[in-house]
Amino acid sequence: MARLVIVSNRVPAYGDRKEQSGGLAVALDEALKQETLWFGWSGKTAAETGHTPTLMQRRAVTLATIDLGADDYRRFYVGFANSTLWPLMHYRTGIMEYSREDYQGYRAVNRHYAAALSPLLRPDDIVWVHDYHLMPLAHELRELGHLNRIGFFLHIPFPPASVFDALPSARAIVRDLASCDLSGFQTEEDSANFLSCATRLTGATLGNDGRFRLEGRDSRSVTIPVGIDPGRFARQAERAANSENARRMRESLSGRRLIIGVDRLDYSKGLGNRFEAYTRLLEQFPEHRLKVSYLQVTPRSRSDVGEYQVLKRNLDRQAGKINGKFAEFDWVPLRYMTRGLPRTTLAGFYRAAAVGLVTPLRDGMNLVAKEYIAAQEPLDPGVLVLSRFAGAAAHMKEAIIVNPYDADEVAEAINDALVMPGEERRARWEALYATVNRDSAAAWCQRFLRELSGATPSVCNGQPRSDSQAA
């Protein structure tokens, strides 16, 4: 069996994999059961970017990491990846920042990754590249002469051509992705948007079943939604329901019903809109006052990006305003945390929650929605309120689907969830659990790798693509 090589921006600490709430490491658990090399950034900065990876062996998985130089980190990660690509891919061109220097830094780090990975590659390795940080990596590996099967999976949305074209380097990045044999997306909309970019921006010709041809190379786009291990998470939630933290949570609720949201601190998650919707709930449905408690767990992220610092200040003020307006001496309506909780603890909290709020303004998939469903007590499940702009909404139709920009609609949905009869809650949950079970992490890994393994290694007239072809 060919070795699998996973490449991601960052390689997680192996011991932390199962403590994360969702995320790449959890989703890739199935793939890590075979011989695997996982290459990427160590998460550390240094005087300069490392050249020789540090290797660590963990069962069948070899972790290969390099440090990033401070300047590379600033231009590649803080700059182009998270101040340019992230807002663009989430349709937020108004806050996208672009500088040619950051773009050049982004390409330079991708070249550096390719050069550091190159000596570790075997001719029959299957290479699976992940996410927006590394869209040029396949091209850089081709430039070094590697003819391996290379697949790419985008975990975040891919915008329409009219939005993506706002990026000055849009054409070059589409050409980079065409160096892959297979590009995977979360939804049919994302895949269609990518193919539209390929044709409109680069003149690629489309074939059948997601295939396209650009500059003499054949490639293919597929839609494969990422998932979780629902059986494992359900068992984890059942155990966690009897934990000390779950007991403390139940006691603190004093018989009130729990509403829960779990999101990284990010403007794409729509937290300000969600807080406004909760305000409308308490205003328009006062019968829920004193009877519900909303826990929002929001670990801080990218705190060195200015937009995130502003967002935190705004959410802090908004949370304080809600509690100042509605709180009683024995009731705090909103519990707002900006530090993370272990995944095992969250599993127990999901199981206890009558309502799961997953209302991003735009999201690639959102595994919290799937974890919430997996964690429920089958005889007395809670209700998922889900944004129509989360990738999960394309597959989880039995949730209460909302437009997160409409605070009144979200407030009405929360009310509907709180008063929904048990029979309807069980029927919705059964259908949703069947979907989550079908689109599991194992199914995602197996299907993508099956599709990639069957792909013809990407060559252009028998040779890697030249610099002139990548221009």
N, C-alpha and C positions, 0 to 999 in steps of 0.2 A: 504494500500500500504506500502511495506517495505521501511524503510528509506534508503537513499543513503549516504554512507560514502566515501568521496573523500579524498585520501591521496596523497599529493605531497611534494616534498622537501620543497617548500616555499608556504605559503599562501599569496596571494597578498592583499594589502590594498584594502578593498572593494570599496572605492571611486575611485580607479585607474583603475578598470577593463576595462572600455570602452575607456580609454585613451591610452591603449597599442596598439602597432602595432602587430597584430597577437598575438600569445602566448596562453598558456593554459587557462587563465581566460576567454579570448574571446571565445575560442572554446567550453568551458564548459557552456556557457551561458544558453543553452537549459536545461542542467541537473539541474541548480540551481533554476529552477522554482518549483521543488518539495521540500519536506522536506529533508534537506541535512545537514550533518555534514562535514565540511572541516577541515582536520587536517594537520599540518605541522609546519615547522620552521617559526618563526616570522620575520626572517631576521636580528635579533639582536644577538650579542654575549655577553656573560656574564662570570663571573668567572668560572662557571660550568654549564653544561647542565641542564635545568629545568626538574623537575619530574612531576609537576602538570600543565596541560595546562591552559592557560588563555582563558576564553570563552567570545565571543562577539556575540550578536544576530543581524542579518541583515535580516529582513523579514523572509523568510523560511529557511535561511542559518545560521547555527551556526558555527562560526569560532573558532577553537581550536588551539592555538599555544604554542610552547615552544621555549625558547632561546637555543642557542648552546654555550657550553663552548668553550673558545678560542682554546684549544688543539683539541677538537673534530672537530671544524670548519676547522682547519688546515689539519688534517689527513683525515677526511671524505670528505669535500667539495673541498678544494684546492688540496689536495693530490689525493686520489684514484678516486673520482668522475671526477675531471676535469683535472688531469695530467695523469691519467691512462685510465679510461674508455672512456672519451670523444675522445681522439685521436684514441684509438683502434677501437671504434665503427664507426669512420669516416675513417677507413682503413689507419691510419697514425701511423703504428707501429714504424717508425723511430724516432718519437718524444715522444712516450709513455714512461713514467717514472713509475717504479714499486718499491714499498718497502713493505715488509711484515707488517711493522708497520702501514703504511697507510691502507692496506687492513684490518688489525685487527681493526683499528679505524672506517673504513667504516662499518664493521659488528657490532661493538659495538653501533654505532649511530642507525643502523637499529633495534637492540635489544631495545635500549632506546625508539625509536619511538613506537615500539610495546607495550612496558610496559606502556608508557604514554597514548597510545590510548586505551589499553585494558579495563580499567574501564568504558570508555564511550560507549563501544559497546553493542548493544542489540543482542539477539540471531538471530533475523530475518533480521538484517542489511545486505545490499548488499554493499560490500567493493570494491572500484575501486581505484587501486594504479597506480600512474603515474611516468613513466620515470626511467632512468638509475640510479639515486641516490638511489632508493628504491627497487632494484631487490631482495634482501633477505627478504623483509618485510613480504611477505606471509608466508614464512617458519617460521619466528619468531612468527607470530600470531598463526600458527598451534602449535608451541611449547608451547604456553600459553593456549592451549585447545580450541581455537576458530574454529568452524566448519562452519562458515558463507561461503556463496558464495563469492569468492575473484577473481577479475579480475585484469589484469595488462595491461597497454598500453604503448608501447615504442614509443616515439615521434621522436626519432633519428634512423638512420639506424642500422641494425643488420648485421655484416659482415659474410663472409663465415667461415666455420669451420677452414680452414687453417689459417685464420687471427685471429679468436677469440682464437684459441688454443695457441697463443703467450702469453696469459694471464695465469700466473701460477695458478690462482684460477678459471679458466674457467669452469671446471667440477662442482665445488661447486655452481657456479652461475646458471648454467643450471638446476641443481637439485633444487635450490631455486625457479626458475620460474615454475618448475613442481609442486610446492605446490599450484599454482593458478589453478582455474578451467578453466580459459580462459586467453590466452595471445594474445593481439592484436598488429598488425603491420601495417605500412603505405602502404607497397607494397607487392606483391606476392614474389618478390625477398627476402625481409627481412624475411618474414614468412618461406620461403623455407630454407633460411640460418639457421634460428633458429632450424627448425626440423632436418636439417642435423647435427647441433651441438648436438642435443639431441641423435641422433642415433650413431654418430661417437665417441662422447666424453663420453657418459654415458651409452650406450647400450640400450636406450629406444626402444620400438617396436612401429612401426607406424601402425595406422589404416586408416580408410577412413575419408575424409573431415577434414583434419588437426588434427585428434585425435592421441594421442600417450599415451603409458603406460610406467611408470617408477617406479620401486620399489613398485608395487602394487597400484599405484595411476593413475587414468585416468585424462588426461588434454587435452586441445585442443588449437590449434593456428588458428587465423582468420586474414584476411586482410580487414581492414576497414579504408579508407583514411580519415584523419581529414579535416574539412572544415571551412567555415565562414558562416555568414548570408549574402548572396549576395544582397538580396533585401534591407536590412537595410543599408548595406555599400554603395550601389548605391544611395540611398536617401541621405545619409550623404555626399557623394561626390558631388551630385548635389547642395546641400545647400552650401557646402564649396567652390564651384566654385565662389560663389558670396561674399565670405568673404573678410575681409581686407587683410589677408595674401595672398590670391590668387590674389587679385588686385596688391599687391606689387610685387608678383612673375611675373605676366604678364608684368608689367611696366619694371621690371629689365631685362626681356628677350629682349625687344625692337624688337619684331617680330621674334626672333630666335626660333627654335624648341627645346623643352626640352627633354632631355634623363634623366631618373631617375633610381637610385638604392637605395635601403633601406635595410641595413643589420646590425646586430650587429657586433662589431669589433671581428672577429674570423677568424682563419686561414682556417677553413672549407668553408668560403664564397668565397674564390678565388678572393679577392679584388686586390691583386697585379697582378694577371693574367688579371683581368678586366681593370685595369689602363693601362697595356701594350696593350691590345686590342684597347683601345681608342686612344692610341698613334698611333697604326698602322692605325686606321681609318683616323686620321688627316694627316698621311703621304701618305697613298695609295689613299685616296679619298679627295684630297685637296679642292674639290668643297664645302665640308661641313664646311670648316673653316669660321669663322665669322657668320655662319648660324645656329649653334647648340650650346647648353649649356648643360653640363652634371652636374647634381646635385647628389652627393653621400652623403647620410645621414647614418652615421655610429656611433651610440652610443657606447661608451666604455663599456666593460664588463670584469669581472674577472681580474681587473687590478692588483690583488695581485698574479697572475700567471705569471711567468717569460716569457713564450712564448708569451703572449699577450703584454707585455711591448716592446719586440723586434719587434713584428708585427706593433705596432703603430708607432714606430720610422721609420721603413722601409716605411710604407705607407705615413707618413708625407714627407719623402724625395722624394718619387716617385711622389706625388702630386705636390710638389714644382718644380720638374724637368719638368713635363708636362706643367705647367703654365709658367715656365721660358723659355721653348723652343717655345711655340706656341702663348702665349698671345700677344694681341695688346693693345694699350693705351685705347681702348674702348671695349675690349673683354677679359673676363677671361674664358678660355675653360672648366676648371674644378672647380666646387664649392664643396669643401670637408668639411663636418661638422662632428665633433666627439661628438656631443651632440644630444639627441633625440628631436623629434618634436611630438606634440600631434597627436593622430590618426586622429582627425578631420582635422587638417591641412594637413596631408599626403594624406588624401582622395582627397582633392582639388588639390594637386600637381599631384597625379596620373592621375586625369581626364585631367589635362593640358598637360601631357607628351605624346609626339609622340612615344616614345620608353620606355618600361620597361625592365631594365636589371636585370635578376635573374640568375646568373651564378655561383652557388656554385660548389666547387670541389666534395662535397658530402653533401646531406641534406636529412633529414627524409621526409619532405613534402615541406615546404616553403609556408607559407600562404600569403606572399607578392605577389607571382605570382597570387593567386586567388583574392586578394584585388585589384591588378592592373586591372584585367579583369572586376571585378564588378564595378569599378569606371568609366569606359569609357563612353563617349558620344556615344550612339548607332549609330547615323548617321555619326559620324566622329571619329571612335575609333582609339586608338594607337595600336602598335604592341608589343607583348611580345616576347623577346629573352630569351630562357630558357635553362639552362644546362640539358643535358641528365642524369646527376647524381643527380638531384633533384628528390625527390619522386614524385613531381607534374608532372614530364615529363611522367610518366607511364599513366597518365589520360588526359593530356592536349596536345594531339598530334598536334593540329592546331597552336601551337606556333612555332616560328622558333627555332628548337632544335639544340643545338650546343655542341661541346666538349670544355669545358672551358679551357683546357690545350693548345688549338690551338688558339693563339692570332689572327692569320690571319683569321681563320674561324669565330671568333666572330666579328672581324672588318667587314668582308664581310656581316655577318648577320645584323649588325647595319645599314650598307649601304642599304641592301635590305629592311629593315624596313622603312628607311627614304624615299625611292623612291617607295614604294609599292603603287599601285593604290588603290583608295578608295573602289572599288567594292571588291577587294581581302581582304582588311583590314576588311570590314564589314562581309564577309563570314567567315573569320577566327574567328572574335570576336563572332559572333552568335553561332558557334559551341562550342567555349570555354566557353561562358557564360552558355550554356545549361549544360555543364559538371560541372561547378562550382555550379550551382543551384541544380543539382542532388546530388552531393557529399557535401552537406552543413554540417554545424556544427550540425544542428538539426538531420539530417539523421545519422551522425556519432554517436551522443549520443544515439539516439533511437535504432539503430541497435546493438551497443555494449551492451547496457543494456538489450535489448531483448534477445540477445544470452547468456548473463551472467545469467539473471533471469531464463532461461530454463535449465541452467547447474545443474547437480547433485552436491550437496555440496561435497567438496573434503575431503575424509576420506581414511584412510588406515586400512583396517580390523576394521573399526568402531572407530579408534582412531587417534589422531594427530600423525604425523610421529615423531619418536624418534630421539635423537641425533645421535645414531649409524647409522640410515638410511640416515642422512644428511651429513655424513662424506665424 
